[in-house]
Every structure is written in structure tokens, then in C-alpha cells.
Amino acid sequence: MVAINRNDKLYDIIVLYPEVKDIMARLGFKDIVKPGMLQSMGKIMTIEKGSRAKNISWDLVVNTFKEHGFELI
């Protein structure tokens, strides 16, 4: 299981683990795949902040990441 700090910026996480971009998109973070969004908002947004902004259950996010081999700490 790969540990990801919930306070790390999305941009930094996706640079290390590109598959996270697809996980996020499937969870409902559709803007992450738009050109330029990762380079702009991804540098200030965290997974936790994004889930609150999009009103996506944190438990759903944690469980989905776990299913893909990631642990949000």
C-alpha cells in the first residue's frame, strides 16, 4: 500500500503517481482532466479540500483510493 499525505497538493501527488488522476476523475473530480487545471488548481488543491469543495464523501474517497492500493494519511 502506498501512503499519500492528505495535505499534499494534487499536482505533486499526480507527478509521483499519474494513475491518481484517473482515480480522482472517476470519483467526480472531472475538472482535473481539463487542460491546464492540474497545473493551476492542482498546485493549491489537496485531495481533502477537493472532496469538501465537490461535496464528495471523504469515506468514499478513502475507500476508493484503498481499492487502488493507496492509503490516505
TIRO-2110 file (N, C-alpha, C; in Angstrom, 1 decimal):
// TIRO-2110
0.8, -1.2, 0.0, N, 1, A
0.0, 0.0, 0.0, CA, 1, A
0.9, 1.2, 0.0, C, 1, A
0.6, 2.2, -0.9, N, 2, A
1.4, 3.4, -1.0, CA, 2, A
0.7, 4.5, -0.2, C, 2, A
1.4, 5.1, 0.7, N, 3, A
0.8, 6.1, 1.6, CA, 3, A
0.9, 7.5, 0.9, C, 3, A
-0.2, 8.2, 0.9, N, 4, A
-0.3, 9.6, 0.4, CA, 4, A
-0.8, 10.5, 1.5, C, 4, A
-0.1, 11.6, 1.7, N, 5, A
-0.5, 12.5, 2.7, CA, 5, A
-1.6, 13.3, 2.2, C, 5, A
-2.7, 13.4, 2.9, N, 6, A
-3.9, 14.1, 2.5, CA, 6, A
-3.7, 15.6, 2.4, C, 6, A
-2.6, 16.1, 2.9, N, 7, A
-2.3, 17.6, 2.8, CA, 7, A
-1.4, 17.9, 1.7, C, 7, A
-0.9, 16.9, 0.9, N, 8, A
0.0, 17.1, -0.2, CA, 8, A
-0.9, 17.7, -1.4, C, 8, A
-0.3, 18.5, -2.2, N, 9, A
-1.0, 19.1, -3.3, CA, 9, A
-1.2, 18.1, -4.4, C, 9, A
-2.4, 18.2, -5.1, N, 10, A
-2.7, 17.2, -6.1, CA, 10, A
-1.7, 17.2, -7.2, C, 10, A
-1.1, 18.3, -7.6, N, 11, A
-0.1, 18.3, -8.6, CA, 11, A
1.1, 17.4, -8.2, C, 11, A
1.6, 17.6, -7.0, N, 12, A
2.7, 16.8, -6.5, CA, 12, A
2.4, 15.3, -6.5, C, 12, A
1.2, 15.0, -6.1, N, 13, A
0.8, 13.6, -6.0, CA, 13, A
0.7, 13.0, -7.4, C, 13, A
0.1, 13.7, -8.3, N, 14, A
-0.1, 13.1, -9.7, CA, 14, A
1.2, 13.0, -10.4, C, 14, A
2.2, 13.9, -10.1, N, 15, A
3.5, 13.8, -10.7, CA, 15, A
4.2, 12.5, -10.3, C, 15, A
4.0, 12.1, -9.0, N, 16, A
4.6, 10.9, -8.5, CA, 16, A
3.8, 9.6, -8.9, C, 16, A
2.4, 9.8, -8.9, N, 17, A
1.5, 8.7, -9.2, CA, 17, A
0.5, 9.1, -10.2, C, 17, A
0.8, 9.0, -11.5, N, 18, A
-0.1, 9.5, -12.5, CA, 18, A
-1.5, 8.9, -12.5, C, 18, A
-1.6, 7.6, -12.0, N, 19, A
-2.8, 6.9, -12.0, CA, 19, A
-3.9, 7.6, -11.1, C, 19, A
-3.4, 8.4, -10.2, N, 20, A
-4.3, 9.1, -9.2, CA, 20, A
-5.2, 10.1, -10.0, C, 20, A
-4.8, 10.6, -11.1, N, 21, A
-5.6, 11.5, -11.9, CA, 21, A
-6.9, 10.8, -12.4, C, 21, A
-6.7, 9.5, -12.8, N, 22, A
-7.9, 8.7, -13.2, CA, 22, A
-8.8, 8.4, -12.1, C, 22, A
-8.2, 8.1, -10.9, N, 23, A
-9.0, 7.8, -9.7, CA, 23, A
-9.8, 9.0, -9.3, C, 23, A
-9.2, 10.2, -9.3, N, 24, A
-9.9, 11.4, -9.0, CA, 24, A
-11.0, 11.7, -10.0, C, 24, A
-10.8, 11.5, -11.3, N, 25, A
-11.8, 11.7, -12.3, CA, 25, A
-13.0, 10.8, -12.1, C, 25, A
-12.7, 9.5, -11.8, N, 26, A
-13.8, 8.6, -11.5, CA, 26, A
-14.6, 8.9, -10.3, C, 26, A
-14.0, 9.5, -9.3, N, 27, A
-14.7, 9.9, -8.1, CA, 27, A
-15.6, 11.2, -8.3, C, 27, A
-15.4, 11.9, -9.4, N, 28, A
-16.2, 13.0, -9.6, CA, 28, A
-15.5, 14.3, -9.8, C, 28, A
-14.2, 14.3, -9.7, N, 29, A
-13.3, 15.4, -9.8, CA, 29, A
-13.0, 15.6, -11.3, C, 29, A
-14.1, 15.9, -12.1, N, 30, A
-14.0, 15.9, -13.6, CA, 30, A
-13.0, 17.0, -14.1, C, 30, A
-12.9, 18.1, -13.3, N, 31, A
-12.1, 19.2, -13.8, CA, 31, A
-10.6, 18.9, -13.8, C, 31, A
-10.2, 17.9, -13.1, N, 32, A
-8.8, 17.5, -13.0, CA, 32, A
-8.2, 17.1, -14.4, C, 32, A
-9.1, 16.6, -15.3, N, 33, A
-8.6, 16.2, -16.6, CA, 33, A
-8.6, 17.3, -17.7, C, 33, A
-9.2, 18.5, -17.3, N, 34, A
-9.2, 19.6, -18.2, CA, 34, A
-7.8, 20.2, -18.4, C, 34, A
-7.5, 20.5, -19.6, N, 35, A
-6.1, 21.1, -19.8, CA, 35, A
-5.9, 22.3, -19.0, C, 35, A
-4.7, 22.3, -18.3, N, 36, A
-4.3, 23.4, -17.5, CA, 36, A
-4.8, 23.4, -16.1, C, 36, A
-5.8, 22.6, -15.8, N, 37, A
-6.4, 22.6, -14.4, CA, 37, A
-5.4, 22.0, -13.4, C, 37, A
-4.7, 21.0, -13.8, N, 38, A
-3.8, 20.4, -12.9, CA, 38, A
-2.6, 21.3, -12.6, C, 38, A
-2.2, 22.0, -13.6, N, 39, A
-1.0, 23.0, -13.5, CA, 39, A
-1.4, 24.2, -12.7, C, 39, A
-2.7, 24.5, -12.6, N, 40, A
-3.1, 25.7, -11.9, CA, 40, A
-3.7, 25.3, -10.5, C, 40, A
-4.9, 24.8, -10.5, N, 41, A
-5.6, 24.5, -9.3, CA, 41, A
-4.9, 23.3, -8.6, C, 41, A
-4.3, 22.4, -9.3, N, 42, A
-3.7, 21.3, -8.7, CA, 42, A
-2.5, 21.7, -7.8, C, 42, A
-2.0, 22.9, -8.0, N, 43, A
-0.8, 23.3, -7.2, CA, 43, A
-1.3, 23.9, -5.9, C, 43, A
-2.6, 24.2, -5.7, N, 44, A
-3.1, 24.7, -4.4, CA, 44, A
-4.1, 23.8, -3.8, C, 44, A
-4.6, 22.8, -4.5, N, 45, A
-5.7, 22.0, -4.0, CA, 45, A
-5.1, 20.6, -3.5, C, 45, A
-5.7, 20.2, -2.4, N, 46, A
-5.4, 18.9, -1.8, CA, 46, A
-6.6, 17.9, -2.1, C, 46, A
-6.4, 16.7, -1.9, N, 47, A
-7.5, 15.7, -2.1, CA, 47, A
-8.6, 16.0, -1.1, C, 47, A
-8.2, 16.3, 0.1, N, 48, A
-9.3, 16.6, 1.2, CA, 48, A
-10.0, 17.9, 0.9, C, 48, A
-9.3, 18.9, 0.5, N, 49, A
-10.0, 20.2, 0.1, CA, 49, A
-10.9, 20.0, -1.1, C, 49, A
-10.4, 19.2, -2.0, N, 50, A
-11.2, 19.0, -3.2, CA, 50, A
-12.5, 18.2, -2.9, C, 50, A
-12.4, 17.2, -2.0, N, 51, A
-13.6, 16.4, -1.7, CA, 51, A
-14.6, 17.3, -1.0, C, 51, A
-14.2, 18.2, -0.1, N, 52, A
-15.1, 19.2, 0.5, CA, 52, A
-15.7, 20.1, -0.5, C, 52, A
-14.9, 20.6, -1.4, N, 53, A
-15.4, 21.6, -2.4, CA, 53, A
-16.4, 20.9, -3.4, C, 53, A
-16.2, 19.7, -3.7, N, 54, A
-17.1, 18.9, -4.6, CA, 54, A
-18.2, 18.2, -3.9, C, 54, A
-18.2, 18.3, -2.5, N, 55, A
-19.2, 17.6, -1.7, CA, 55, A
-19.2, 16.1, -1.9, C, 55, A
-18.0, 15.5, -2.0, N, 56, A
-17.8, 14.1, -2.2, CA, 56, A
-17.4, 13.5, -0.8, C, 56, A
-18.0, 12.5, -0.4, N, 57, A
-17.8, 11.9, 0.9, CA, 57, A
-16.3, 11.5, 1.1, C, 57, A
-15.7, 11.9, 2.2, N, 58, A
-14.3, 11.6, 2.5, CA, 58, A
-14.2, 10.1, 2.6, C, 58, A
-15.2, 9.4, 3.2, N, 59, A
-15.1, 7.9, 3.3, CA, 59, A
-15.1, 7.3, 1.9, C, 59, A
-15.8, 7.8, 1.0, N, 60, A
-15.8, 7.3, -0.4, CA, 60, A
-14.4, 7.5, -1.0, C, 60, A
-13.9, 8.6, -0.8, N, 61, A
-12.5, 8.9, -1.3, CA, 61, A
-11.5, 8.0, -0.8, C, 61, A
-11.5, 7.8, 0.6, N, 62, A
-10.5, 6.9, 1.2, CA, 62, A
-10.7, 5.5, 0.8, C, 62, A
-11.9, 5.0, 0.7, N, 63, A
-12.1, 3.6, 0.3, CA, 63, A
-11.8, 3.4, -1.2, C, 63, A
-12.0, 4.4, -2.0, N, 64, A
-11.7, 4.2, -3.5, CA, 64, A
-10.2, 4.2, -3.6, C, 64, A
-9.5, 5.1, -2.9, N, 65, A
-8.0, 5.1, -3.0, CA, 65, A
-7.5, 3.7, -2.5, C, 65, A
-8.1, 3.2, -1.4, N, 66, A
-7.6, 2.0, -0.8, CA, 66, A
-7.8, 0.8, -1.8, C, 66, A
-8.9, 0.8, -2.6, N, 67, A
-9.1, -0.2, -3.6, CA, 67, A
-8.1, -0.2, -4.7, C, 67, A
-7.4, 1.0, -4.9, N, 68, A
-6.4, 1.1, -5.9, CA, 68, A
-5.0, 1.1, -5.3, C, 68, A
-4.9, 0.7, -4.1, N, 69, A
-3.6, 0.5, -3.5, CA, 69, A
-2.9, 1.7, -2.8, C, 69, A
-3.7, 2.7, -2.5, N, 70, A
-3.3, 3.9, -1.9, CA, 70, A
-3.9, 4.1, -0.5, C, 70, A
-3.1, 4.5, 0.5, N, 71, A
-3.7, 4.9, 1.8, CA, 71, A
-3.5, 6.4, 2.0, C, 71, A
-4.6, 7.0, 2.3, N, 72, A
-4.6, 8.5, 2.6, CA, 72, A
-4.3, 8.6, 4.1, C, 72, A
-3.2, 9.3, 4.4, N, 73, A
-2.9, 9.5, 5.8, CA, 73, A
-2.9, 11.0, 6.2, C, 73, A
END
